């Protein structure tokens, strides 16, 4: 038996094995564990952006309807245990320790196999499947794809519905450098006869997904064709919109900001409707509305402070930055917008920074402790913004920035989700200390 710290340390130590696309190790590992994934009813959610938000909308809808819902998501935002949760509550430390004790000898015993030992993500995926199948036995599990789809370790499941939220240019070193290639990898989660909900917007991506669904004999429900949304208005910190499907319209409301969140919510609503048509669930109208409104996902246009105005948004690729810039333009055009940004080296930094420059009155580049992180100098040199800064120490930057902000300014902290997860607890403590000292 291990301590919690030893268990998480063993999991993280497997990062040395790198990313290992392919399903052979997963199938072997799960066979040794009794194939727990075959005992689960699930929804599989892939895509470039919007996966986590779609998971949380769908979870809250189902939970409000009285169902127990497991979720497997990545990365974690504040604590490792978040990745494996039930009704939004992370797995207890002692359960995580038990799972590591079970999986560790099997994983390490695979060292001499033809496939080698499983990676960190493969181990966590297998642990989640054991936990859900053997311990919790929820009504349904929502599995978020980690990377791509076709070769992702979650792709051993046969879900009730497959969801593809969006397609964008990200992880191109693994997935390909064209929309068609990336779409093909994402479409790899489509299973024989399993319905597909798609929120992709590009014609080329839609064709790839539609062709894959046809080949698998799977019905496809495409946002903008088979179901639609119409934004009504930006409602405080949320959105109101019309959802139109099968000739019927509903007026709905969410508590997360941005046109992209309307799309994510619509995808979740359509997925719930399909599950209901399959006879798997019953969702009263009140549960649908309450679930949508309650849904919250940390680090997605998250207002952590009103005075000073500070917002966290994990825009970590060009599509995410575009959505952030659009929301800033729509909601904060009358404010002086300062952006604090840090990102990983393997992102499209030039494109991302140029998009941020259009939205920012002032932009500060920083770095943080992570293996693939870009340096503040590297980011600073890419930028042509007339009011650009660099900060080697983001904590010192916040110490200097927060006290001098006035009502006409808003600070957006964005970039890597790993960066935001490091910033948030420190930022909250700084804000609390500031309030106590006033």
C-alpha positions as CSV (number, residue, x, y, z in Angstrom):
1,X,0.0,0.0,0.0
2,X,1.2,3.5,-0.9
3,X,0.6,7.0,0.4
4,X,-1.4,9.3,-1.8
5,X,1.8,11.3,-2.6
6,X,3.6,8.0,-3.6
7,X,0.6,6.9,-5.8
8,X,0.4,10.2,-7.7
9,X,4.2,10.3,-7.9
10,X,4.3,6.9,-9.6
11,X,1.6,8.0,-12.1
12,X,3.5,11.2,-12.9
13,X,6.8,9.4,-13.2
14,X,5.3,7.6,-16.2
15,X,5.5,10.9,-18.1
16,X,9.1,9.8,-18.9
17,X,7.5,7.2,-21.3
18,X,6.1,10.1,-23.4
19,X,2.9,10.0,-25.5
20,X,2.4,6.6,-27.0
21,X,-0.4,6.5,-29.5
22,X,-1.9,3.0,-30.1
23,X,-4.4,0.7,-28.4
24,X,-2.5,-2.5,-28.0
25,X,-1.2,-1.7,-24.5
26,X,-4.6,-0.5,-23.4
27,X,-6.3,-3.7,-24.6
28,X,-3.7,-5.8,-22.8
29,X,-3.8,-3.8,-19.6
30,X,-7.7,-3.8,-19.5
31,X,-7.8,-7.5,-20.2
32,X,-5.6,-8.1,-17.2
33,X,-8.0,-5.9,-15.2
34,X,-11.1,-7.9,-16.3
35,X,-12.1,-5.6,-19.2
36,X,-14.0,-3.0,-17.0
37,X,-14.7,-0.8,-19.9
38,X,-17.1,-3.4,-21.3
39,X,-19.3,-3.0,-18.2
40,X,-19.9,0.7,-18.7
41,X,-22.6,2.8,-20.5
42,X,-20.7,5.8,-21.9
43,X,-20.6,8.9,-24.1
44,X,-17.3,9.6,-25.9
45,X,-16.4,13.2,-26.4
46,X,-13.6,14.3,-28.8
47,X,-12.6,17.5,-30.6
48,X,-10.0,20.2,-30.6
49,X,-11.8,22.7,-28.3
50,X,-15.0,22.5,-26.2
51,X,-14.6,19.0,-24.9
52,X,-14.5,19.9,-21.3
53,X,-17.3,22.4,-21.5
54,X,-19.5,19.9,-23.4
55,X,-18.8,17.3,-20.7
56,X,-19.8,19.7,-17.9
57,X,-23.0,20.8,-19.7
58,X,-24.0,17.2,-20.3
59,X,-23.0,16.0,-16.8
60,X,-25.1,18.8,-15.2
61,X,-28.1,18.0,-17.4
62,X,-28.0,14.3,-16.5
63,X,-27.2,14.9,-12.8
64,X,-30.1,17.3,-12.5
65,X,-32.3,14.6,-14.0
66,X,-31.3,12.3,-11.1
67,X,-28.5,10.3,-12.7
68,X,-25.1,9.4,-11.3
69,X,-22.5,10.5,-13.8
70,X,-18.9,9.6,-14.0
71,X,-16.5,11.9,-15.9
72,X,-13.0,11.3,-17.1
73,X,-11.3,14.6,-18.2
74,X,-7.9,16.1,-18.8
75,X,-5.9,17.9,-17.8
76,X,-6.8,18.6,-14.2
77,X,-7.1,22.2,-13.2
78,X,-6.6,22.4,-9.4
79,X,-6.0,18.9,-8.2
80,X,-5.1,15.6,-9.9
81,X,-8.1,13.7,-8.6
82,X,-10.4,15.9,-10.7
83,X,-9.6,13.8,-13.7
84,X,-11.7,10.9,-12.4
85,X,-14.9,12.3,-10.9
86,X,-18.5,11.3,-10.0
87,X,-21.2,14.0,-10.1
88,X,-18.4,16.5,-10.2
89,X,-16.8,15.2,-7.0
90,X,-13.1,14.0,-7.5
91,X,-12.1,10.5,-6.6
92,X,-11.1,10.2,-2.9
93,X,-7.4,9.9,-2.2
94,X,-7.7,6.4,-0.7
95,X,-9.5,5.1,-3.8
96,X,-6.8,6.5,-6.0
97,X,-4.2,4.7,-3.9
98,X,-6.1,1.5,-4.1
99,X,-6.2,1.8,-7.9
100,X,-2.5,2.4,-8.2
101,X,-1.8,-0.6,-6.0
102,X,-3.9,-2.7,-8.5
103,X,-2.6,-1.3,-11.7
104,X,1.1,-0.7,-10.9
105,X,2.3,-4.4,-10.9
106,X,0.4,-5.1,-14.2
107,X,1.8,-1.9,-15.9
108,X,5.4,-2.6,-14.8
109,X,5.0,-6.2,-15.7
110,X,4.4,-5.1,-19.3
111,X,8.0,-3.7,-19.6
112,X,9.2,-6.8,-21.5
113,X,6.1,-7.1,-23.7
114,X,6.2,-6.3,-27.4
115,X,4.4,-3.0,-26.7
116,X,6.3,-1.9,-23.6
117,X,4.8,-0.3,-20.4
118,X,1.7,1.9,-20.6
119,X,2.0,5.6,-20.5
120,X,0.8,8.0,-17.8
121,X,-2.5,8.7,-19.7
122,X,-3.1,5.0,-20.4
123,X,-2.7,4.1,-16.8
124,X,-5.1,6.9,-15.6
125,X,-7.6,5.9,-18.3
126,X,-7.5,2.3,-17.1
127,X,-7.8,3.3,-13.5
128,X,-10.9,5.4,-14.3
129,X,-12.5,2.4,-16.0
130,X,-11.9,0.1,-13.0
131,X,-13.2,2.8,-10.6
132,X,-16.4,3.3,-12.5
133,X,-17.1,-0.3,-13.3
134,X,-16.2,-1.9,-10.0
135,X,-16.6,0.7,-7.3
136,X,-19.1,3.4,-8.2
137,X,-21.2,1.8,-11.0
138,X,-22.6,5.1,-12.3
139,X,-25.6,5.3,-14.6
140,X,-23.4,6.7,-17.4
141,X,-19.7,7.8,-17.9
142,X,-18.6,10.7,-20.0
143,X,-15.1,10.0,-21.4
144,X,-13.1,13.0,-22.8
145,X,-10.6,12.1,-25.5
146,X,-7.0,13.0,-24.5
147,X,-5.3,13.4,-27.9
148,X,-6.8,13.0,-31.3
149,X,-9.2,10.1,-31.2
150,X,-8.3,7.1,-33.4
151,X,-5.3,6.1,-31.3
152,X,-6.3,7.7,-28.0
153,X,-6.4,5.3,-25.0
154,X,-10.1,6.1,-24.4
155,X,-10.9,4.7,-27.8
156,X,-11.4,1.2,-26.5
157,X,-14.9,2.0,-25.5
158,X,-18.1,1.4,-27.5
159,X,-20.2,4.4,-26.4
160,X,-23.9,5.1,-26.7
161,X,-23.1,8.4,-28.6
162,X,-19.9,9.7,-30.1
163,X,-19.4,13.5,-30.0
164,X,-16.9,15.6,-32.0
165,X,-17.1,19.2,-30.7
166,X,-14.8,21.0,-33.1
167,X,-11.7,20.7,-35.4
168,X,-8.7,23.0,-35.2
169,X,-5.0,23.1,-35.9
170,X,-3.5,21.6,-32.8
171,X,-1.2,18.7,-31.9
172,X,-0.1,18.6,-35.5
173,X,3.0,16.7,-34.7
174,X,0.7,13.8,-33.8
175,X,-2.4,14.3,-35.9
176,X,-1.3,15.8,-39.2
177,X,-1.0,19.3,-40.6
178,X,-4.2,19.6,-42.6
179,X,-7.8,19.9,-41.5
180,X,-8.6,16.7,-43.4
181,X,-5.8,14.7,-41.6
182,X,-6.8,16.0,-38.2
183,X,-10.5,15.4,-38.9
184,X,-9.7,11.8,-39.8
185,X,-8.0,11.2,-36.5
186,X,-10.9,12.8,-34.6
187,X,-13.4,10.7,-36.6
188,X,-11.6,7.6,-35.4
189,X,-13.8,7.5,-32.4
190,X,-16.9,6.8,-34.5
191,X,-18.0,3.2,-33.9
192,X,-20.3,0.9,-36.0
193,X,-23.9,2.0,-35.7
194,X,-23.2,4.5,-32.9
195,X,-24.8,7.9,-33.5
196,X,-22.5,10.9,-33.9
197,X,-23.1,14.5,-32.8
198,X,-20.8,17.0,-34.6
199,X,-20.2,20.6,-33.9
200,X,-17.4,21.1,-36.5
201,X,-17.7,24.1,-38.8
202,X,-15.3,23.7,-41.7
203,X,-16.8,22.1,-44.9
204,X,-13.7,19.8,-45.3
205,X,-13.9,18.6,-41.7
206,X,-17.7,18.0,-42.0
207,X,-17.1,15.9,-45.1
208,X,-14.5,13.7,-43.4
209,X,-16.7,13.1,-40.4
210,X,-19.8,12.5,-42.5
211,X,-17.9,10.0,-44.7
212,X,-16.6,8.2,-41.6
213,X,-20.1,8.0,-40.1
214,X,-21.5,6.6,-43.4
215,X,-18.8,4.0,-43.6
216,X,-19.6,2.8,-40.0
217,X,-23.4,2.9,-40.6
218,X,-23.7,5.6,-38.0
219,X,-26.4,8.3,-38.0
220,X,-24.9,11.8,-37.8
221,X,-26.4,15.0,-36.3
222,X,-24.5,18.1,-37.5
223,X,-24.8,21.4,-35.8
224,X,-26.0,24.0,-38.4
225,X,-27.7,21.3,-40.4
226,X,-29.7,18.8,-38.2
227,X,-29.9,21.1,-35.2
228,X,-29.3,24.9,-34.8
229,X,-28.6,27.6,-32.3
230,X,-29.5,31.3,-32.4
231,X,-27.9,33.6,-29.8
232,X,-30.5,35.8,-28.2
233,X,-28.3,38.0,-26.1
234,X,-25.3,38.1,-23.8
235,X,-26.9,37.6,-20.3
236,X,-24.7,39.0,-17.6
237,X,-21.9,36.4,-17.3
238,X,-23.7,33.9,-19.5
239,X,-25.7,33.6,-22.7
240,X,-29.3,33.1,-23.8
241,X,-30.0,31.2,-27.0
242,X,-32.7,29.4,-29.0
243,X,-32.1,25.7,-29.6
244,X,-33.8,24.4,-32.7
245,X,-34.1,20.7,-33.5
246,X,-36.7,18.5,-35.2
247,X,-38.9,21.5,-35.9
248,X,-39.1,22.5,-32.2
249,X,-37.4,25.5,-30.5
250,X,-36.4,26.1,-26.9
251,X,-35.2,29.2,-25.2
252,X,-32.2,28.2,-23.0
253,X,-29.6,29.9,-20.8
254,X,-26.1,29.1,-19.7
255,X,-23.8,30.7,-17.2
256,X,-20.6,30.6,-19.3
257,X,-19.7,33.4,-21.7
258,X,-19.1,33.3,-25.4
259,X,-20.7,32.2,-28.7
260,X,-18.5,29.1,-28.6
261,X,-20.2,28.1,-25.3
262,X,-23.6,28.3,-26.9
263,X,-22.3,25.8,-29.5
264,X,-20.9,23.5,-26.7
265,X,-24.2,23.7,-24.8
266,X,-26.2,22.9,-28.0
267,X,-24.1,19.8,-28.6
268,X,-24.7,18.6,-25.1
269,X,-28.5,19.2,-25.4
270,X,-28.6,17.2,-28.7
271,X,-26.6,14.4,-27.1
272,X,-29.0,14.2,-24.2
273,X,-31.9,14.1,-26.7
274,X,-30.3,11.2,-28.5
275,X,-29.7,9.3,-25.2
276,X,-33.4,9.9,-24.4
277,X,-34.5,8.6,-27.8
278,X,-32.4,5.5,-27.1
279,X,-34.4,4.9,-23.9
280,X,-31.3,5.3,-21.8
281,X,-32.4,8.4,-19.9
282,X,-35.4,10.6,-19.2
283,X,-34.6,14.3,-18.9
284,X,-37.5,16.6,-17.9
285,X,-37.5,20.1,-19.3
286,X,-36.7,21.5,-15.9
287,X,-33.6,19.3,-15.5
288,X,-32.4,20.4,-18.9
289,X,-32.7,24.1,-18.1
290,X,-31.4,23.8,-14.6
291,X,-28.4,21.6,-15.6
292,X,-27.4,24.0,-18.4
293,X,-27.6,27.0,-16.0
294,X,-25.6,25.3,-13.2
295,X,-22.8,24.1,-15.5
296,X,-19.4,25.6,-14.7
297,X,-16.0,24.6,-15.9
298,X,-12.9,26.2,-14.3
299,X,-10.6,28.2,-16.4
300,X,-13.1,28.9,-19.2
301,X,-13.9,32.6,-19.1
302,X,-13.9,32.3,-15.3
303,X,-14.4,35.6,-13.5
304,X,-12.3,35.2,-10.4
305,X,-12.6,38.8,-9.3
306,X,-14.8,41.8,-10.0
307,X,-12.7,44.5,-8.3
308,X,-10.1,44.3,-9.7
309,X,-11.6,42.6,-12.8
310,X,-9.6,39.4,-13.4
311,X,-10.7,36.6,-15.8
312,X,-9.0,33.2,-16.4
313,X,-9.4,31.5,-19.8
314,X,-7.5,28.5,-21.0
315,X,-7.2,29.5,-24.6
316,X,-4.2,27.3,-25.5
317,X,-4.5,27.0,-29.4
318,X,-5.5,29.3,-32.2
319,X,-9.2,28.4,-32.1
320,X,-9.4,29.0,-28.4
321,X,-7.6,32.4,-28.8
322,X,-10.1,33.3,-31.6
323,X,-13.0,32.6,-29.2
324,X,-11.4,34.6,-26.4
325,X,-10.7,37.5,-28.7
326,X,-14.3,37.5,-30.0
327,X,-15.7,37.5,-26.4
328,X,-13.3,40.4,-25.4
329,X,-14.4,42.4,-28.5
330,X,-18.1,41.7,-27.7
331,X,-18.1,42.3,-24.0
332,X,-15.1,44.3,-23.0
333,X,-14.5,46.8,-25.9
334,X,-15.0,49.7,-23.6
335,X,-12.3,48.5,-21.2
336,X,-8.5,48.6,-21.2
337,X,-7.7,45.0,-21.7
338,X,-4.4,43.7,-20.3
339,X,-3.5,40.1,-21.2
340,X,-1.0,37.9,-19.2
341,X,0.0,35.0,-21.5
342,X,2.1,31.9,-21.3
343,X,2.1,28.9,-23.6
344,X,4.0,25.7,-24.5
345,X,6.6,25.7,-27.2
346,X,4.8,23.2,-29.4
347,X,1.8,25.5,-30.1
348,X,1.3,27.9,-33.1
349,X,2.8,30.8,-31.1
350,X,3.0,33.3,-33.9
351,X,-0.6,32.9,-34.9
352,X,-1.8,32.9,-31.3
353,X,0.1,36.0,-30.3
354,X,-1.1,37.9,-33.4
355,X,-4.7,37.1,-32.5
356,X,-4.1,38.2,-28.9
357,X,-2.5,41.5,-30.0
358,X,-5.7,42.5,-31.7
359,X,-7.7,42.1,-28.5
360,X,-5.2,43.6,-26.0
361,X,-4.5,47.2,-24.9
362,X,-1.4,45.8,-23.3
363,X,0.1,42.3,-23.3
364,X,2.6,40.8,-20.9
365,X,4.4,37.5,-21.7
366,X,5.6,35.2,-18.9
367,X,6.7,31.7,-18.3
368,X,6.1,29.0,-15.6
369,X,7.5,25.7,-14.4
370,X,6.7,23.0,-17.0
371,X,8.9,20.8,-19.3
372,X,7.8,22.2,-22.7
373,X,7.1,25.8,-21.7
374,X,8.1,28.7,-23.9
375,X,10.3,31.4,-22.3
376,X,9.1,34.9,-21.7
377,X,11.8,36.3,-24.0
378,X,10.8,34.0,-26.8
379,X,7.2,35.1,-26.6
380,X,8.1,38.7,-26.2
381,X,10.3,38.6,-29.4
382,X,7.5,37.2,-31.5
383,X,5.1,40.1,-30.6
384,X,4.8,43.4,-32.4
385,X,2.4,44.9,-29.9
386,X,3.3,48.6,-29.1
387,X,2.6,48.0,-25.4
388,X,4.2,44.7,-24.8
389,X,6.0,43.6,-21.6
390,X,7.7,40.5,-20.3
391,X,7.8,39.0,-16.8
392,X,10.1,36.2,-15.8
393,X,8.2,35.9,-12.5
394,X,4.4,36.0,-13.0
395,X,3.8,36.2,-9.2
396,X,5.8,39.4,-9.0
397,X,3.9,40.8,-12.0
398,X,0.6,40.1,-10.3
399,X,1.9,41.7,-7.1
400,X,2.7,44.9,-9.0
401,X,-0.3,44.8,-11.3
402,X,-3.3,44.1,-9.2
403,X,-3.1,47.0,-6.8
404,X,-2.9,49.6,-9.6
405,X,-5.9,48.3,-11.6
406,X,-8.9,50.7,-11.8
407,X,-12.5,50.1,-12.8
408,X,-11.7,50.8,-16.5
409,X,-9.3,47.8,-16.7
410,X,-9.7,44.1,-17.0
411,X,-6.9,41.5,-16.7
412,X,-7.2,38.3,-18.7
413,X,-4.8,35.5,-17.7
414,X,-4.7,33.0,-20.6
415,X,-2.7,30.4,-22.5
416,X,-1.8,26.9,-21.3
417,X,-4.2,25.2,-18.9
418,X,-1.2,24.0,-17.0
419,X,-0.2,27.7,-16.5
420,X,-3.7,28.6,-15.3
421,X,-3.8,25.7,-12.9
422,X,-0.6,27.0,-11.3
423,X,-1.8,30.6,-11.3
424,X,-5.3,30.2,-9.9
425,X,-4.6,29.2,-6.2
426,X,-1.9,31.8,-5.9
427,X,-4.0,34.5,-7.5
428,X,-7.0,33.7,-5.2
429,X,-4.7,33.9,-2.2
430,X,-3.3,37.3,-3.3
431,X,-6.8,38.7,-3.9
432,X,-7.9,37.5,-0.4
433,X,-4.8,39.0,1.2
434,X,-5.5,42.3,-0.6
435,X,-9.1,42.4,0.7
436,X,-8.0,41.7,4.3
437,X,-5.4,44.5,4.1
438,X,-7.9,47.1,3.0
